Amino acid sequence: MSVAIVFEDEYILCVSKPNNMLVHHAFHSRNVADEVSLLQEIEKEKGYKTYPIHRLDRKTSGIILLAKKKEYVSKFQELFTNNEIEKTYFGIVRGFAPATKTIDSPVKGRDANVHKDALTHLKTLAQIALDIPVKPYDSSRYSFIELKPKTGRMHQLRVHTNKISHPLIGDPKYGDKNHNVMFEENFNCSHLFLHAGILQFIHPFSLENLILKASFPENWVTLFEKFSWKNPLV
Protein backbone atom coordinates (compact mmCIF):
# COMPACT_ATOMS: atom_id res chain seq x y z
CA MET A 1 0.00 0.00 0.00
CA SER A 2 1.03 3.61 -0.43
CA VAL A 3 0.16 6.21 2.23
CA ALA A 4 -1.40 9.37 0.75
CA ILE A 5 0.66 12.46 1.58
CA VAL A 6 -1.36 15.64 2.22
CA PHE A 7 1.51 18.02 3.04
CA GLU A 8 5.22 17.84 3.73
CA ASP A 9 7.96 20.26 4.72
CA GLU A 10 11.18 20.01 6.73
CA TYR A 11 9.26 19.84 10.02
CA ILE A 12 6.17 17.70 9.44
CA LEU A 13 4.70 15.01 7.29
CA CYS A 14 0.92 15.16 7.05
CA VAL A 15 -0.73 11.99 5.70
CA SER A 16 -4.20 10.50 5.27
CA LYS A 17 -4.54 7.39 7.43
CA PRO A 18 -6.63 4.55 5.97
CA ASN A 19 -9.57 3.04 7.88
CA ASN A 20 -8.79 0.38 10.45
CA MET A 21 -5.06 1.04 10.67
CA LEU A 22 -3.12 1.56 13.89
CA VAL A 23 -1.00 4.70 14.05
CA HIS A 24 1.60 2.81 16.06
CA HIS A 25 1.87 -0.32 18.17
CA ALA A 26 1.37 0.10 21.88
CA PHE A 27 4.27 -0.92 24.08
CA HIS A 28 3.96 -4.65 24.88
CA SER A 29 1.19 -5.01 22.29
CA ARG A 30 0.76 -8.75 21.70
CA ASN A 31 -2.22 -9.47 19.50
CA VAL A 32 -1.27 -7.14 16.64
CA ALA A 33 2.45 -7.80 16.40
CA ASP A 34 2.11 -9.02 12.80
CA GLU A 35 0.06 -5.98 11.74
CA VAL A 36 1.85 -3.11 10.00
CA SER A 37 1.21 0.25 11.68
CA LEU A 38 1.02 3.62 9.92
CA LEU A 39 4.42 4.65 11.31
CA GLN A 40 6.00 1.39 10.13
CA GLU A 41 4.49 1.79 6.66
CA ILE A 42 5.77 5.38 6.40
CA GLU A 43 9.26 4.37 7.53
CA LYS A 44 9.28 1.63 4.91
CA GLU A 45 8.15 4.02 2.15
CA LYS A 46 10.05 7.16 3.14
CA GLY A 47 13.13 5.69 4.81
CA TYR A 48 12.92 7.69 8.05
CA LYS A 49 11.05 7.65 11.37
CA THR A 50 8.16 10.02 12.15
CA TYR A 51 6.59 10.98 15.47
CA PRO A 52 2.82 11.42 16.00
CA ILE A 53 1.76 14.90 17.14
CA HIS A 54 -1.84 13.93 18.00
CA ARG A 55 -4.09 10.85 18.09
CA LEU A 56 -6.39 9.28 15.54
CA ASP A 57 -8.46 6.20 16.36
CA ARG A 58 -7.65 3.00 14.51
CA LYS A 59 -11.14 2.97 13.00
CA THR A 60 -11.11 6.66 11.95
CA SER A 61 -9.72 7.57 8.54
CA GLY A 62 -8.12 10.84 7.56
CA ILE A 63 -5.60 13.50 8.34
CA ILE A 64 -2.83 13.11 10.89
CA LEU A 65 0.24 15.24 11.62
CA LEU A 66 3.61 13.56 12.15
CA ALA A 67 6.83 15.32 13.15
CA LYS A 68 10.06 14.54 11.33
CA LYS A 69 12.11 15.03 14.50
CA LYS A 70 11.19 14.36 18.13
CA GLU A 71 12.12 17.90 19.13
CA TYR A 72 9.44 19.35 16.81
CA VAL A 73 6.57 17.45 18.47
CA SER A 74 5.98 19.73 21.47
CA LYS A 75 5.78 22.90 19.37
CA PHE A 76 2.95 21.44 17.27
CA GLN A 77 1.25 19.82 20.28
CA GLU A 78 0.94 23.30 21.79
CA LEU A 79 -1.48 24.15 18.96
CA PHE A 80 -3.82 21.40 20.18
CA THR A 81 -3.34 22.24 23.87
CA ASN A 82 -4.05 25.92 23.27
CA ASN A 83 -6.97 25.25 20.91
CA GLU A 84 -5.14 27.00 18.07
CA ILE A 85 -5.89 24.33 15.51
CA GLU A 86 -9.31 23.78 13.93
CA LYS A 87 -10.20 20.14 13.32
CA THR A 88 -13.06 19.26 10.97
CA TYR A 89 -14.39 15.71 10.83
CA PHE A 90 -17.19 14.26 8.71
CA GLY A 91 -19.55 11.46 9.65
CA ILE A 92 -22.59 9.54 8.46
CA VAL A 93 -25.11 8.90 11.22
CA ARG A 94 -28.43 7.17 11.82
CA GLY A 95 -31.57 9.32 11.54
CA PHE A 96 -32.13 12.95 10.66
CA ALA A 97 -29.66 14.90 12.79
CA PRO A 98 -30.46 18.51 13.83
CA ALA A 99 -29.35 21.32 11.50
CA THR A 100 -26.85 22.44 14.14
CA LYS A 101 -26.11 21.20 17.64
CA THR A 102 -23.60 21.86 20.40
CA ILE A 103 -22.84 18.70 22.38
CA ASP A 104 -21.15 19.17 25.73
CA SER A 105 -21.64 15.85 27.54
CA PRO A 106 -18.57 14.83 29.58
CA VAL A 107 -16.61 11.93 28.08
CA LYS A 108 -14.75 9.21 29.95
CA GLY A 109 -11.01 9.81 29.67
CA ARG A 110 -8.20 7.36 29.06
CA ASP A 111 -7.59 7.22 32.80
CA ALA A 112 -10.25 4.70 33.85
CA ASN A 113 -13.61 6.09 34.96
CA VAL A 114 -12.84 9.79 35.22
CA HIS A 115 -15.21 11.85 33.05
CA LYS A 116 -13.83 15.03 31.50
CA ASP A 117 -15.49 18.05 29.91
CA ALA A 118 -15.92 17.67 26.15
CA LEU A 119 -17.33 19.97 23.49
CA THR A 120 -18.35 19.25 19.89
CA HIS A 121 -20.11 21.44 17.32
CA LEU A 122 -22.28 19.51 14.83
CA LYS A 123 -23.72 20.71 11.53
CA THR A 124 -25.87 18.64 9.16
CA LEU A 125 -24.80 18.87 5.52
CA ALA A 126 -27.25 16.44 3.84
CA GLN A 127 -29.91 13.84 4.59
CA ILE A 128 -31.54 10.89 2.87
CA ALA A 129 -34.51 8.57 3.43
CA LEU A 130 -34.14 5.08 1.94
CA ASP A 131 -36.80 2.49 1.17
CA ILE A 132 -34.69 -0.12 2.94
CA PRO A 133 -36.23 -1.56 6.11
CA VAL A 134 -34.19 -1.56 9.31
CA LYS A 135 -35.88 -2.98 12.41
CA PRO A 136 -38.27 -1.86 13.73
CA TYR A 137 -39.04 0.46 10.77
CA ASP A 138 -39.88 -0.24 7.13
CA SER A 139 -37.51 2.49 5.90
CA SER A 140 -34.26 4.10 7.06
CA ARG A 141 -32.91 7.65 7.38
CA TYR A 142 -29.36 8.99 7.47
CA SER A 143 -27.51 12.28 7.82
CA PHE A 144 -24.14 13.43 6.53
CA ILE A 145 -22.65 15.66 9.23
CA GLU A 146 -19.70 17.94 9.91
CA LEU A 147 -18.14 17.73 13.38
CA LYS A 148 -15.78 20.27 14.96
CA PRO A 149 -14.41 19.01 18.29
CA LYS A 150 -13.13 21.71 20.64
CA THR A 151 -11.64 19.15 23.03
CA GLY A 152 -9.76 15.95 22.29
CA ARG A 153 -11.19 13.20 24.47
CA MET A 154 -10.90 9.53 23.59
CA HIS A 155 -13.72 8.46 21.23
CA GLN A 156 -15.28 11.91 21.76
CA LEU A 157 -17.11 12.16 18.43
CA ARG A 158 -18.30 8.55 18.59
CA VAL A 159 -19.63 9.05 22.12
CA HIS A 160 -21.19 12.46 21.40
CA THR A 161 -23.11 11.36 18.30
CA ASN A 162 -24.39 8.34 20.23
CA LYS A 163 -25.39 10.62 23.11
CA ILE A 164 -27.81 12.58 20.88
CA SER A 165 -29.24 9.31 19.43
CA HIS A 166 -27.54 9.72 16.06
CA PRO A 167 -24.71 7.16 16.27
CA LEU A 168 -22.12 6.89 13.53
CA ILE A 169 -22.66 4.18 10.93
CA GLY A 170 -20.14 1.35 11.14
CA ASP A 171 -19.29 1.97 14.80
CA PRO A 172 -19.08 -1.46 16.48
CA LYS A 173 -18.93 -0.02 20.01
CA TYR A 174 -21.27 2.99 20.12
CA GLY A 175 -23.30 2.40 16.96
CA ASP A 176 -26.56 0.67 16.00
CA LYS A 177 -25.93 -2.92 14.93
CA ASN A 178 -29.04 -3.13 12.70
CA HIS A 179 -28.01 -0.08 10.67
CA ASN A 180 -24.39 -1.23 10.49
CA VAL A 181 -25.55 -4.56 9.05
CA MET A 182 -27.78 -2.76 6.54
CA PHE A 183 -24.80 -0.78 5.19
CA GLU A 184 -22.73 -3.98 4.95
CA GLU A 185 -25.46 -5.89 3.11
CA ASN A 186 -26.65 -3.13 0.78
CA PHE A 187 -23.56 -0.99 0.18
CA ASN A 188 -20.69 -3.37 1.06
CA CYS A 189 -19.54 -0.86 3.68
CA SER A 190 -18.29 -2.17 7.01
CA HIS A 191 -15.89 0.62 8.06
CA LEU A 192 -16.65 3.35 10.58
CA PHE A 193 -17.99 6.43 8.77
CA LEU A 194 -15.85 8.98 10.58
CA HIS A 195 -13.23 10.88 8.58
CA ALA A 196 -10.77 13.52 9.78
CA GLY A 197 -11.05 15.82 6.78
CA ILE A 198 -9.46 19.21 7.51
CA LEU A 199 -6.84 20.75 9.79
CA GLN A 200 -6.32 24.51 9.82
CA PHE A 201 -3.55 26.20 11.83
CA ILE A 202 -0.66 28.64 11.77
CA HIS A 203 2.57 26.68 11.23
CA PRO A 204 4.64 27.35 14.40
CA PHE A 205 7.92 27.55 12.47
CA SER A 206 7.07 29.00 9.04
CA LEU A 207 4.07 31.04 10.37
CA GLU A 208 2.16 30.02 7.25
CA ASN A 209 -1.62 29.67 7.54
CA LEU A 210 -2.22 26.07 6.49
CA ILE A 211 -5.53 24.52 5.48
CA LEU A 212 -4.81 20.82 4.98
CA LYS A 213 -7.41 18.46 3.51
CA ALA A 214 -7.49 14.65 3.29
CA SER A 215 -9.69 13.18 0.55
CA PHE A 216 -12.47 10.77 1.49
CA PRO A 217 -11.91 7.01 1.18
CA GLU A 218 -13.42 5.28 -1.85
CA ASN A 219 -16.48 3.91 -0.01
CA TRP A 220 -17.50 7.46 0.97
CA VAL A 221 -17.20 8.71 -2.61
CA THR A 222 -19.37 5.80 -3.79
CA LEU A 223 -22.08 6.75 -1.28
CA PHE A 224 -21.91 10.43 -2.25
CA GLU A 225 -22.77 9.37 -5.80
CA LYS A 226 -25.53 6.96 -4.73
CA PHE A 227 -27.13 9.47 -2.34
CA SER A 228 -26.49 12.57 -4.52
CA TRP A 229 -24.56 14.21 -1.70
CA LYS A 230 -22.00 16.93 -2.41
CA ASN A 231 -18.40 16.08 -1.52
CA PRO A 232 -17.19 19.01 0.66
CA LEU A 233 -13.51 18.14 0.15
CA VAL A 234 -13.49 18.51 -3.65
LINJOPE-V977146 format. One record per helix or strand of 3 or more residues. SS is the DSSP state (A for helix, B for strand). FROM is the first residue (numbers start at 1). TO is the last residue. Records with the same first field share a line. If there is no record, write none. Layout:
SS: FROM-TO + FROM-TO
//
This chain:
B: 4-8 + 12-17 + 61-67 + 85-94 + 100-103 + 120-130 + 140-149 + 194-202 + 209-213
A: 38-46 + 70-81 + 156-163 + 177-187 + 218-227
//
